[in-house]
Amino acid sequence: MGLGEEIKSMAIALGADLVGICDAKATPESLRLGDWLERGYAGNMDYLSRTASKRMDPATLFDGAASIIVVGLAYDPENSAVDRTPRNGGGHVARYAVGDDYHDVLGDRLYALAAAVEAFVGKKVESRAYVDTGPVMERVAAAYAGLGWVGKNSCLIHPHLGSYLFLGVLVTDLVLEADALQPDLCGTCTACLDACPTDALEAPGLLNATRCIAYTTIEDPGPIPKDLRHGHGALIYGCDICQEVCPWNKRGARQWPNDALGLHARLEARPEWSAPTLGWILKLDDEAWQHATRGSAMRRSKRQGLLRNALVAAGNSGDATLMPQLHKIAEGDDPMLAEHANWAIEQIAGPRV
């Protein structure tokens, strides 16, 4: 067994569900980032522009970068406790964020893999480990490492695990044999494009992030554009709609791996986020928010962002029992939250005369 196969066996032993290898080099897909940025689709994610050259060509990440080991970890198994039943007064959180922070869960495995690889080869190995934290286009690397294909919703899709996957990469100076590409199996399906409530998918594989609910509820700290608010529905952190409608996530053939190390269990929904109510979220003070999001990826939106999102969901809910809380926030000292609260009040009670 070659070194690449040995490394892949190590990754599986350390808890990865998928692992593949690709060359650290520019690809036609990675080079399209420049055009995407020029269109303004990144919004205020300035870090993408600052690191664009490295993202387009991973060989420039450090001197000697030669190969990328890509690992995948499945989340949201079929016994997930998350309640996604539409109801008044309830908010919905994207599947990936309801458990422990995936950066920590998968990141620990990558650091362990880096140490194991170095011990196995018996010499210093230069490497960089990233879980959605570095200047690497993980989905492009995963596709070139044979872990699936990038679908029309811009997510990586694996034929047996679907697209509910966390991806991590270990960029190394080891020269390893790359895995073979998998075919694109989306075919003529356009379910994801048709289902997006904010028309963020402008063409197959072309995502305008500034219209994506995952961007407006998490990445953008400013006001949510009014023309997008109704499309948010009850979503208060992220969005799974383009994945929920994907046939590859509905097939009975989805094969959930063994969770011998308990990694999938760490990603299961915490009680407070399995069926959060908007009333509870709107009452969260800073201490309560800190407690509810400890060790969670939901820290990224900050408390103000989560409240802003909940106010939009409140306006869409039509739930008049939330009015006292909405009025309290509308009369508060945070101008952005006050504007969103007034918007929500108008959605429920009608415009003020």
Phi, psi and omega in degrees: 000130181288171182300318180300318179292323177298317181295319179296323176296321177298316182298318178295319180296332180272003173114355179291145175270330179223150174205139178207172184228139174223165177285146175275089182204162177292149178229163176305324181290318181291328181289344177288349180302322181302314179294320179299318179293320180297331178286351181081014184288347180277350180060229181266015177281070186298335181299335178293321178289320182297330183247019186301318184297321178288322179296323180286329181224093183296348176296342181268003181297321174197160181299125177094358178304123187234322186223154176238122174266120184250128178242149178235142177231121182285145175226170184059059174296168189296342179264020179303143183271001184293131178267113181249017180288123179300134179201154176293141175080002181252150176245157182239135179247138178303144185308322188292340190257001188276348181247207177294154182299120183297333177302319181283316184299310182277327180300319178301322180293322180293318178296322177295322178295318179301317179293320181294320180296315180297319178294323182292317182278343176073027178205167178295129178241121177283128181206161175225130180252130180224136170234087179060030184232351185236176183281062180229138175272088189301319183292323176295314179298319181297320179296316180288342176270005175081020182271001181147203178227156177275117185280180181293341177270007179073009176266151173285133181240126175258138186297340180248333182255355181071213185246359178281079187224135167269138181242138174225153182230146171238105180273129188224160177271003175287139176269110185239154179287129181283150176277165182279147176293149172260151180289153174282119185249020177290331180060222182268002182296135176231026184304318183292318179296319183290330187272340185300119186285348180242011179054042180284335179269099186281340178196165178307120179078001183250103183257123171271098187300331183294344177255356184278134182296330176296329178281311186291335180265348185233305189280326184267118181278353184272189179297145175283127181306136185299327182288351179256349190296318180296328179294341180288336180054235180259012184283123182246351177199103180076184184204140178243005191304314183292342176268325181299326182273353184289126179302332181287347174261359181251346186295140178293346183280000179303126186250110180272127185289166176292138183254053185299328182268358177077016182291317180295326179297326179292338181268355179295156184296133171287151183307320184291340182249004179286328178206064184290141176263149180295325178300318178294315182296318182293342178267354185295120169273181186297320181295317180293321178295317178302317181293316184290337183248012181298129180068023184240149175293346182290351175298337187298325183281347186063165184297318181300318180295319180294319177296318177304314180297319181293328178294321177295316178297324178296318178297325179282341186283333185071015185273104183292341180292346179275353186303317179303319179291322179297317179295322179298316179290323179298331181265005182280187186258011176257107185301319182292315179294324179297319179295317179293323179294317178296323176298314181297320179299317180295325179294325183274316186259349184093160180301145177286139181270000000 
